[in-house]
Amino acid sequence: MKIYKNIKPILALLMFSMLLNACDDFIQEDNYTDITSETFLNEDNADQLIIGLYTATRGVYRNHSYKFEGTDLFTTKSELYAFNSGNDYNNLVPPTTNGVWSGNYNVISKANTAINRYNNQISWSDTNLDAKAYGIAQARALRALAFFNLAVQYGGVVLDLEEPLSIRNDYTRSTEEETFTLIISELEAAIPNLENSPETGRFSRRAAQHLLSEVYLTRAYKSYAGANDFQTAADLAVQAIDGYDIRTQTFAEVFDYDNQINDEILFAAQWENNAFASDRNNNKHSLFMYNLFDYPGVSRANQYGVQGDGLMMTPYFYSLFADNDTREDATIHRVIYADEPGFSVGSDVIVPGDTLVYFPKQALDVTELTDKLDRYWVFQPDEYLWGKPDDIAGVNYTYSSNPYFVNFPIMKKFDDEIYFDENGGARDTFIFRVAETHLLAAEAFLGANNTTQALFHINRVRERATGVANHYANINLDIILEERALELIGETNRWAVLKRMGKLEERIELYNPHVIDHGAFDASKHLLRPIPTREIELSPNTMEQNPLYE
């Protein structure tokens, strides 16, 4: 059972009580207005604070700012000469506000409140002290996750651990080193009181070990790294894997819509198709695609969805799939099918179920291409970026009649059966899964100079995808990045991973078409994101902007 179901009855009861209080003809004049958090919260319902914290965390993972654009795997769906500050780093300036900052501080604020109330407001009986410790552990772990999300983007941030009870104008950023020290201490304190196999949707001990592994791994590359950070990260990743064999289910099964709760998932932002619109509001299905409903024969209610961002995968990404890699078919759509009758292109009458667009993995020769263009559009691997190929005479499906200037294989693994335009999705968003834990282990063991174990972990991921037990005989950071691309495309923060490894500038200049054409990346500036100007304005005498964003 998903944990969000548990909060609904209490909220409904409170709303019903308020409605009754407003109808004097039907109720006695009982005073409900004296219900406050101080009188409402007790040890029997304190967990509602923690459930609210998971709801806030869910919001963080429907905000995709800063995670994908401006990397080697994603670029904009625009003309090659078009400027986009987030992708090509030209004129990247501080925003007024930003969902990365505000969303994660919303989690931190709610965690601070929960911890304060658990410690100082609620009277706990001796028999419920374990529940108290468990609630605090979840709050500290989720707070650490939020601080980590902020640290990888902004560097040092405001380490406020107090429940917000007043307006302040003296917020001060800590150093990045202090921020990482706090994150580590929070997770190390939380792990002993977390459960190995908690109720679905809760932050488990293994999820915290996965996160702490990534934190140590990220710090291991820093000037202030601990001497054993790589090895500590590796050990934590092994603990988080906990002997689970990812080969017990295929990659496609992991992303099967009816298998969203499965043993590979260590932590997910949960969504659900129920009567509450707030529970059915994921947008992951809308990423890395275009509005297919403008094709003749594709309805607005098609199986693919509606675009919700301006990004697409780079040609480099599509080139990575080997012929025996089963992840390709589960990750992208190479065929777009019609679902609506009453349309034709040239003399070809479109019937629901017909192929409408085909993206071959290998380029077709002109004879085969001409044959297929009589029945559907075909876009070769070098034709995914902006622009229309030259028409081939005598075919039904001329490129000039195609409604789009950019056509590419869209993302598949986030397909949702429920959506309303770019929102309204009910599919869970996987935040941590064991395949990624293996890749963290591979990177950490590599950093610790244990090539044997690094190869074991990366080969385990590759074997699940290809059936080949020992595909890699050598390993380096570029190999790990390519395997992460194939396994984790669109799931993890690619920008942060490239930054962690010191590979961001190198790889965007190799693989991001818009950066290659006119990129303005400056490592002295763009390895940190700009602090929103509203945060500077709220504490003008104490808050500092990141370098070169003044």
C-alpha positions, 0 to 999 in steps of 0.5 A, a space after each residue: 500500500 502506498 503511504 499517501 493513502 494513509 493521510 487522506 482519512 485524517 485530512 478528510 475528517 478535518 475538512 468534514 469537521 470544518 464544513 459542519 462547523 460552517 452549517 449552523 442549522 445542522 450542528 451544535 455550536 461546538 468550538 472546532 477553531 481551537 484545534 492547533 498543531 499543539 493540540 492535534 498532534 500526539 504519538 498516535 498521529 505524529 506520523 502524518 508529519 512524516 507522510 507530509 514530508 514524503 509528499 514534499 519530496 515527491 514535488 522535488 522529483 517532478 522538477 527537472 531543472 538543472 538535471 539534464 540540459 547542458 550535458 552530453 546526453 541532452 540538448 534543445 529541440 531548436 535550430 543548431 544556431 539557437 541560444 539557450 542559456 541552460 544548455 549552451 551556457 550563454 548569458 546564464 544569469 541568476 533567476 528570480 526564484 528556482 524550483 530546485 532551491 525552493 523545492 528542496 528547502 520546502 523538504 528541509 523546512 518540513 523535516 525541521 518541523 517534524 524533528 522539532 515536534 517529535 522531540 519537543 512537543 509530542 509526549 511519547 510513551 515508553 512503548 512508542 520510543 522506537 516509533 519516535 526514533 524511526 520518524 526522526 530517522 526518516 526526517 533526517 534522511 530526507 533532509 540530508 537528501 534535500 541538502 545533497 540535491 542543493 549542494 551538488 548544484 550550488 555548493 555551500 548552502 544555508 544549513 538551517 536545522 530549526 523549525 521556521 517560526 519567524 521571518 528572517 533576513 540573516 540567512 548565511 551560506 555555509 561552505 561546501 565542505 561544511 554542507 557535506 559534513 552535515 549531510 554525512 552526519 545526518 545520514 550516519 545518524 539516521 541509518 541505524 533507526 531506519 528499516 531494511 524493508 519498510 512499508 512501500 514508499 518509506 526511506 529504507 536503510 538501504 536507500 540511505 546507504 545508497 545515498 550516503 555512498 553517493 555523498 562520499 563518492 562525490 566528496 572523494 573528488 573534492 580538495 577536502 576529501 577524506 582519505 578513505 572516501 572512495 573505499 567508504 563509498 564502495 562499502 556502502 554501495 555493497 551494503 545497499 545492494 545487500 546481495 540482490 541480483 538484478 538479473 532476476 528481472 529484465 530491464 523491461 520488467 523493471 519499467 513495466 507499468 504494472 511492476 512499479 513496486 519491485 525489489 530493484 527500487 530502493 526509493 521512489 517518488 510515488 504517484 497514484 491513480 485515485 480521486 485526489 488530483 494531487 496524487 495523479 500529477 507526475 510529469 515524467 512521461 512528458 520529458 524528451 518528446 514532441 507533440 506527436 498529435 500533430 501527425 495525421 493519424 495520431 490523436 491527442 489522447 495517444 499512447 505516447 503523451 504530450 511534450 512537457 520540456 524543450 529537450 531531446 536526447 543527443 545523437 551521441 546517446 542514440 549511438 551507444 546501444 549495441 545490437 544485443 542491448 535489450 535496454 534500447 527497446 525498453 528505453 526509446 520508441 523507434 516506431 510511432 503508430 497511428 491510433 486515429 482513423 480518417 487521415 491519409 498522406 498522399 494516396 496512403 490511407 492511415 489505419 489505426 495501428 499503422 506505422 507512421 514514423 520509423 527511426 532505423 537504428 542503422 541508415 537505410 540505403 536509398 532503395 529501401 528508404 524510398 520503398 518505406 517512404 511510400 508507407 511512412 516517414 523514415 528519419 535516418 540516425 543523422 537526421 534527428 536534429 532540427 531540419 527536414 531532409 530533402 524530399 525523395 520524388 514519387 513517394 507518399 511521405 515527403 519530408 516537406 509534408 511532415 508537420 515537424 522540423 525536429 523528429 527523433 526517437 522519443 523516450 519510452 521507459 517513462 510512458 504513463 497510462 494516465 496523463 493529462 497533457 504534460 501533467 496528470 501522470 500516475 507512474 512512480 518516479 524511481 529515485 534510487 535503484 540497485 542497478 545505479 548502486 552497482 554503478 556507484 560501486 564500480 566508480 567507487 572501487 575504481 577510485 579506490 584502485 580495486 579494478 577487479 571489483 569495479 569490473 564486477 559491478 559494471 559487468 553485472 549491469 551490462 550482463 542484465 542488458 546483454 546476456 554477456 557475463 564479462 563484457 568489460 575487460 577494462 574500466 575508466 570513467 568514460 566507460 562508466 559514464 556510457 553505461 550510466 547513460 544506457 542504464 539511467 538516461 533521464 533518471 539521475 542528475 546527469 549534470 551532477 555526475 559529469 561535474 563530480 567526475 570532472 568530465 562536464 566541460 570535456 563531454 559537452 564539447 564533444 557531444 552536445 551539438 549546440 555547445 559544439 556550435 556556440 557554447 560558452 561554458 566557463 569552468 570558473 563560473 558554470 560548475 555552480 548554479 546561480 543563487 536565486 536573486 530572491 534569496 539574496 534580496 531576503 538576506 541582502 547583508 548576509 547571503 552571497 551569490 556564487 562567483 561571476 554571477 553578480 
